Amino acid sequence: MNTILGLGFILTSGLFSAKLIKRIKFPAVTAYLLLGILIGPSLLKLVPEGILNSSGLISNIVLGIIAFGIGQNFSRYHLRKIGRPIIWISVLEACGAWVLVTLAFLLILKQPFYISLLYGAIASATAPAATVMVIREYRARGSFTDTLLGVVAIDDAWCLFIFAISLAISRAVYKHMMAPSFLIKVFFHSLLSIFGAFVLGAILAILLSLLYRFIRTQTELLIFTLGIIFLNIGFAVWLHLSVLLSSMFLGAILINTHRYSFKFFDSLKQIDTPLFLLFFVLAGANLEVSVLPKLGIIGLTYLVFRVIGKVIGARLGAKISDAPESIRKYLGWGLVPQAGVALGVALIAKSDFPVVGEIILNTIIATTVVYELIGPLCTKYALRKAGEIPESH
């Protein structure tokens, strides 16, 4: 099967698999992932190699578009309305997963401290893509939905921060030395990366605003918006910055500085759904099914304790910030999905610790698919219990 034929097959089969699974009231994301596993190289081998090799390109584009859209939720109006709960919940749910997974690996699995710390840091990440897809599919609206979107939008910022600290400590412990200068250097580098993503997003947001007056039609607006987002993604990759953070900053700055910013976000709705479909099908296709039995107790521990950490942390953050009862009870269940950022930092762990890093990466790949399968269902459950999607869905 050639590449173009493969793309056509993925898009059409993805559409009808989503329609089929919708009959049993499962989100479309779950259908895309299951389809990817089925037609991937581990089973039916129906995905062309050219498409599999392009997974990184497609992932960067889709994650960039998703993060740009999530930036829309950082308008001054939204932050004034629900800003305090978002900060508290996002910090504590990320730290909750970090601490609990680290302790579980250290005390239950008896893993070395530096390995436990790396697993804990990766556990802090949450994937926005699946959450956004479920919210859009069921047209969820309300304060719970807004809070959930805000939390997943900035969760990856905390993950990058936590991982930078954990990686520095893990390296030092692994080398049997706690050199303060080394820790400070890595910590400073992580802060510089976050600041760099902010500067890049700000520059391109200003460019988007300045050139908007030359746009005349909806088609031109779509082309222009995509072009700026692609420039942002490309520069972020080139400069080794976070694609997610720079794209999110681009959207957040734009929504707060441009009078007609909503037009940029609305224009993307014409083309983003097929890209989301490709992204999730390829995520499923990249799973090596043969790896699953080998993970055993490590994978299970990671799966369970990450979810517990997220739920407890979100509940604690909601309580401290006096958030509504529905947010306290159910928001943590909307944070189960995990994908892009977790895989990215797992690759860093593999490059720094080649021996144990391979095990870490395999664990994250396998658990990511499991999270992306059960995560949309958990998000749907949370939204329904919060009363922001109808019981009929």
C-alpha positions as CSV (number, residue, x, y, z in Angstrom):
1,M,0.0,0.0,0.0
2,N,1.5,3.3,-1.1
3,T,1.5,6.4,1.2
4,I,-1.5,8.2,-0.5
5,L,-3.6,5.0,-0.6
6,G,-2.7,4.5,3.0
7,L,-3.9,8.0,4.0
8,G,-7.2,7.5,2.1
9,F,-7.7,4.2,3.9
10,I,-6.9,5.7,7.3
11,L,-9.3,8.6,6.9
12,T,-12.2,6.6,5.5
13,S,-11.8,3.7,7.9
14,G,-11.3,6.1,10.8
15,L,-14.6,7.9,10.0
16,F,-16.7,4.7,9.8
17,S,-15.0,3.1,12.9
18,A,-15.9,6.3,14.9
19,K,-19.5,6.0,13.6
20,L,-19.6,2.3,14.6
21,I,-18.2,2.8,18.1
22,K,-20.5,5.8,18.7
23,R,-23.4,3.3,18.7
24,I,-22.0,1.9,22.0
25,K,-21.5,5.5,23.2
26,F,-17.6,5.5,23.1
27,P,-15.8,8.6,22.2
28,A,-14.3,8.8,18.6
29,V,-10.8,9.0,20.1
30,T,-11.1,5.5,21.4
31,A,-12.1,4.3,17.9
32,Y,-9.2,5.9,16.3
33,L,-6.7,4.3,18.7
34,L,-8.2,0.9,18.4
35,L,-8.2,1.2,14.6
36,G,-4.5,2.2,14.7
37,I,-3.6,-0.8,16.9
38,L,-5.5,-3.1,14.5
39,I,-4.0,-1.9,11.2
40,G,-0.6,-1.1,12.7
41,P,2.7,-3.1,12.1
42,S,2.1,-5.3,15.1
43,L,-1.1,-6.8,13.7
44,L,-2.5,-6.3,10.2
45,K,0.4,-4.2,8.8
46,L,-1.9,-2.0,6.7
47,V,-0.2,1.3,7.5
48,P,2.5,2.2,4.9
49,E,6.0,2.8,6.2
50,G,6.0,6.3,4.8
51,I,3.1,7.3,7.0
52,L,4.6,5.7,10.1
53,N,7.9,7.5,9.4
54,S,5.9,10.8,9.3
55,S,4.4,10.2,12.7
56,G,6.7,12.8,14.3
57,L,5.8,15.5,11.7
58,I,2.0,14.8,12.1
59,S,2.3,14.8,15.9
60,N,4.1,18.2,16.0
61,I,1.5,19.8,13.7
62,V,-1.5,18.4,15.5
63,L,-0.1,19.1,19.0
64,G,0.7,22.7,17.9
65,I,-2.8,23.3,16.6
66,I,-4.3,21.8,19.8
67,A,-2.1,23.9,22.1
68,F,-2.9,27.0,20.0
69,G,-6.6,26.4,20.5
70,I,-6.2,25.8,24.2
71,G,-4.4,29.2,24.5
72,Q,-7.8,30.7,23.7
73,N,-8.9,29.7,27.2
74,F,-6.3,32.1,28.8
75,S,-8.2,35.3,28.0
76,R,-8.3,37.8,30.9
77,Y,-12.0,37.2,31.2
78,H,-11.6,33.5,31.8
79,L,-8.6,33.9,34.1
80,R,-10.6,36.4,36.3
81,K,-13.5,34.0,36.3
82,I,-11.7,30.7,37.1
83,G,-8.0,31.6,37.4
84,R,-7.3,30.6,41.0
85,P,-8.8,27.1,40.8
86,I,-6.8,26.4,37.6
87,I,-3.5,27.3,39.1
88,W,-4.0,25.3,42.3
89,I,-5.5,22.3,40.6
90,S,-2.9,22.1,37.9
91,V,0.0,22.4,40.3
92,L,-1.3,19.9,42.8
93,E,-2.5,17.3,40.3
94,A,0.9,17.4,38.5
95,C,2.8,17.2,41.8
96,G,0.3,14.5,43.1
97,A,1.2,12.2,40.3
98,W,4.9,13.0,40.5
99,V,5.1,12.2,44.2
100,L,2.8,9.2,44.3
101,V,4.3,7.4,41.4
102,T,7.8,8.1,42.7
103,L,6.9,6.7,46.1
104,A,5.2,3.6,44.6
105,F,8.2,2.7,42.5
106,L,10.6,3.4,45.4
107,L,8.7,1.6,48.2
108,I,6.6,-1.0,46.4
109,L,8.7,-2.0,43.4
110,K,12.0,-1.3,45.3
111,Q,13.4,0.6,42.2
112,P,16.5,2.8,42.6
113,F,15.6,6.4,43.6
114,Y,16.7,8.0,40.3
115,I,14.6,5.6,38.2
116,S,11.6,6.1,40.5
117,L,12.0,9.9,40.2
118,L,12.0,9.7,36.4
119,Y,8.8,7.7,36.3
120,G,7.2,10.1,38.7
121,A,8.2,13.2,36.7
122,I,6.8,11.7,33.4
123,A,3.6,10.8,35.3
124,S,2.9,14.5,35.8
125,A,2.1,15.1,32.1
126,T,-1.4,15.1,30.8
127,A,-2.4,15.0,27.1
128,P,-4.7,17.8,26.0
129,A,-5.6,16.2,22.6
130,A,-7.9,13.5,23.9
131,T,-9.6,15.8,26.4
132,V,-10.2,18.5,23.7
133,M,-11.6,15.9,21.3
134,V,-14.1,14.6,23.8
135,I,-15.2,18.1,24.8
136,R,-15.7,19.1,21.2
137,E,-17.5,15.8,20.2
138,Y,-20.1,16.2,23.0
139,R,-20.2,20.0,22.8
140,A,-19.6,20.3,26.6
141,R,-20.0,23.8,28.0
142,G,-19.8,25.3,31.5
143,S,-17.4,26.2,34.3
144,F,-16.3,22.6,34.8
145,T,-15.3,22.3,31.1
146,D,-13.5,25.7,31.2
147,T,-11.6,24.7,34.3
148,L,-10.6,21.3,32.8
149,L,-9.4,23.0,29.6
150,G,-7.4,25.5,31.6
151,V,-5.8,22.8,33.7
152,V,-4.7,20.6,30.7
153,A,-3.5,23.7,29.0
154,I,-0.8,24.6,31.6
155,D,-0.2,21.1,32.9
156,D,2.6,20.5,30.5
157,A,4.4,23.6,31.7
158,W,4.5,22.0,35.2
159,C,5.6,18.7,33.7
160,L,8.5,20.3,31.9
161,F,9.5,22.1,35.0
162,I,9.2,19.0,37.2
163,F,11.0,16.8,34.7
164,A,14.0,19.2,34.4
165,I,14.4,19.2,38.2
166,S,14.0,15.4,38.4
167,L,16.4,14.7,35.5
168,A,19.1,16.9,37.2
169,I,18.7,15.1,40.5
170,S,18.6,11.6,38.8
171,R,21.8,12.4,36.9
172,A,23.5,13.5,40.0
173,V,22.4,10.5,42.0
174,Y,23.3,8.2,39.2
175,K,26.8,9.7,39.2
176,H,27.0,9.5,43.0
177,M,27.5,13.3,43.3
178,M,25.1,16.1,44.2
179,A,27.0,19.0,42.6
180,P,25.1,22.2,43.3
181,S,26.5,23.9,40.2
182,F,25.3,21.0,38.0
183,L,21.7,21.2,39.4
184,I,21.6,25.0,39.1
185,K,22.7,24.7,35.4
186,V,20.0,22.2,34.5
187,F,17.4,24.1,36.4
188,F,18.4,27.4,34.7
189,H,18.3,25.7,31.3
190,S,14.7,24.5,31.9
191,L,13.6,28.0,32.9
192,L,15.3,29.4,29.8
193,S,13.4,27.0,27.6
194,I,10.0,28.0,29.0
195,F,10.9,31.7,28.6
196,G,12.1,31.1,25.1
197,A,8.8,29.5,24.2
198,F,7.0,32.5,25.6
199,V,9.1,34.9,23.5
200,L,8.6,32.9,20.3
201,G,4.8,32.8,20.9
202,A,4.7,36.5,21.6
203,I,6.7,37.5,18.5
204,L,4.5,35.5,16.2
205,A,1.3,36.7,17.9
206,I,2.4,40.3,17.2
207,L,3.2,39.4,13.6
208,L,-0.3,37.8,13.3
209,S,-2.0,40.9,14.6
210,L,0.0,43.3,12.4
211,L,-0.6,41.4,9.1
212,Y,-4.2,40.7,9.8
213,R,-5.3,43.9,8.0
214,F,-4.2,42.4,4.7
215,I,-6.6,39.4,5.0
216,R,-9.8,39.7,3.0
217,T,-11.5,36.2,2.9
218,Q,-12.0,33.1,5.1
219,T,-9.7,31.1,2.8
220,E,-6.9,33.6,3.2
221,L,-7.5,33.7,7.0
222,L,-7.2,29.9,7.2
223,I,-4.0,29.9,5.1
224,F,-2.5,32.8,7.1
225,T,-3.3,31.2,10.5
226,L,-1.9,27.8,9.5
227,G,1.2,29.5,8.1
228,I,1.9,31.3,11.4
229,I,1.3,28.1,13.5
230,F,3.6,26.2,11.2
231,L,6.3,28.9,11.6
232,N,5.8,28.7,15.4
233,I,6.2,24.9,15.4
234,G,9.2,25.0,13.0
235,F,11.0,27.6,15.0
236,A,10.3,25.7,18.3
237,V,11.7,22.5,16.9
238,W,14.7,24.3,15.4
239,L,15.5,26.2,18.7
240,H,14.8,23.1,20.8
241,L,11.8,24.7,22.6
242,S,8.5,23.2,23.6
243,V,6.1,23.1,20.6
244,L,3.2,22.8,23.1
245,L,4.3,25.8,25.2
246,S,5.2,28.1,22.4
247,S,1.9,27.3,20.6
248,M,-0.1,27.8,23.8
249,F,1.6,31.2,24.4
250,L,0.9,32.2,20.8
251,G,-2.9,31.5,21.3
252,A,-3.0,33.0,24.8
253,I,-1.2,36.3,23.8
254,L,-3.4,36.6,20.7
255,I,-6.6,36.2,22.6
256,N,-5.6,39.0,25.0
257,T,-4.2,41.4,22.4
258,H,-6.3,41.2,19.2
259,R,-9.9,42.4,18.9
260,Y,-10.9,39.8,16.4
261,S,-8.7,36.9,17.7
262,F,-11.7,34.5,17.7
263,K,-11.6,34.5,13.9
264,F,-8.2,32.8,13.9
265,F,-9.4,30.0,16.2
266,D,-12.7,29.5,14.3
267,S,-10.9,29.2,11.0
268,L,-9.0,26.1,12.1
269,K,-12.2,24.2,12.8
270,Q,-12.5,23.6,9.0
271,I,-9.5,21.3,8.9
272,D,-8.5,20.1,12.3
273,T,-10.7,17.0,12.7
274,P,-9.0,15.0,9.9
275,L,-5.6,15.9,11.4
276,F,-6.8,14.7,14.9
277,L,-8.0,11.4,13.3
278,L,-4.5,10.8,11.7
279,F,-2.7,11.7,15.0
280,F,-4.6,9.2,17.1
281,V,-4.6,6.4,14.5
282,L,-0.9,6.7,14.2
283,A,-0.5,6.8,18.0
284,G,-2.3,3.4,18.1
285,A,-0.2,2.1,15.2
286,N,3.1,2.8,16.9
287,L,2.4,0.5,19.8
288,E,4.5,-2.7,19.8
289,V,1.9,-5.3,21.0
290,S,4.7,-7.7,21.9
291,V,6.0,-5.3,24.5
292,L,2.8,-5.4,26.7
293,P,3.3,-8.8,28.4
294,K,6.9,-7.8,29.4
295,L,5.9,-4.8,31.4
296,G,3.9,-6.6,34.0
297,I,3.9,-5.1,37.5
298,I,5.9,-2.0,36.4
299,G,3.3,-0.9,33.8
300,L,0.4,-1.7,36.2
301,T,1.9,0.3,39.0
302,Y,2.5,3.3,36.8
303,L,-1.1,3.1,35.4
304,V,-2.8,2.9,38.8
305,F,-0.7,5.3,40.9
306,R,-0.6,8.0,38.3
307,V,-4.4,8.1,38.1
308,I,-4.7,8.1,42.0
309,G,-2.1,10.9,42.2
310,K,-4.0,13.0,39.6
311,V,-7.4,12.5,41.2
312,I,-6.2,13.2,44.8
313,G,-4.1,16.2,43.7
314,A,-7.0,17.8,41.7
315,R,-9.4,17.3,44.6
316,L,-7.0,18.9,47.0
317,G,-6.3,21.9,44.7
318,A,-10.1,22.3,44.1
319,K,-10.7,22.3,47.9
320,I,-7.9,24.9,48.6
321,S,-9.2,27.2,45.9
322,D,-12.9,26.8,47.0
323,A,-13.9,25.4,43.6
324,P,-17.5,24.0,43.1
325,E,-18.3,20.5,44.4
326,S,-18.5,19.0,40.9
327,I,-14.9,20.2,40.2
328,R,-13.7,18.7,43.4
329,K,-15.3,15.3,42.8
330,Y,-14.8,14.8,39.1
331,L,-12.1,17.0,37.5
332,G,-9.3,14.6,38.3
333,W,-10.9,11.9,36.1
334,G,-10.6,14.3,33.1
335,L,-6.8,14.3,33.5
336,V,-6.2,10.6,32.8
337,P,-5.1,10.8,29.1
338,Q,-1.3,11.0,28.5
339,A,0.5,11.2,25.2
340,G,2.9,13.6,23.5
341,V,4.8,15.3,26.2
342,A,5.2,12.1,28.2
343,L,6.6,10.3,25.2
344,G,8.9,13.3,24.5
345,V,10.4,13.4,28.0
346,A,10.7,9.6,28.0
347,L,12.9,9.8,24.9
348,I,15.1,12.3,26.8
349,A,15.3,9.8,29.7
350,K,16.3,7.0,27.2
351,S,19.1,9.2,25.7
352,D,20.5,10.0,29.2
353,F,20.1,6.5,30.7
354,P,20.4,4.1,27.8
355,V,19.9,0.9,29.8
356,V,17.0,1.8,32.1
357,G,15.8,4.4,29.6
358,E,14.7,1.7,27.1
359,I,12.4,0.1,29.8
360,I,11.1,3.5,30.7
361,L,10.3,4.4,27.1
362,N,8.5,1.0,26.4
363,T,6.5,1.5,29.6
364,I,5.4,5.0,28.6
365,I,4.5,3.9,25.0
366,A,2.4,1.0,26.3
367,T,0.7,2.9,29.1
368,T,0.1,5.9,26.8
369,V,-2.1,3.7,24.5
370,V,-3.9,2.3,27.5
371,Y,-4.5,5.8,28.9
372,E,-5.6,7.1,25.5
373,L,-8.1,4.2,25.4
374,I,-9.6,4.6,28.9
375,G,-8.8,8.4,29.2
376,P,-11.6,9.6,26.8
377,L,-14.1,7.4,28.7
378,C,-13.0,8.9,32.0
379,T,-13.2,12.4,30.6
380,K,-16.7,11.7,29.3
381,Y,-17.7,10.3,32.7
382,A,-16.4,13.4,34.4
383,L,-18.2,15.8,32.1
384,R,-21.5,13.9,32.4
385,K,-21.3,13.7,36.2
386,A,-20.6,17.5,36.2
387,G,-23.8,18.0,34.2
388,E,-22.1,19.5,31.1
389,I,-23.0,16.9,28.6
390,P,-26.5,15.3,28.3
391,E,-27.1,11.9,29.9
392,S,-28.2,10.6,26.5
393,H,-24.7,10.8,25.1
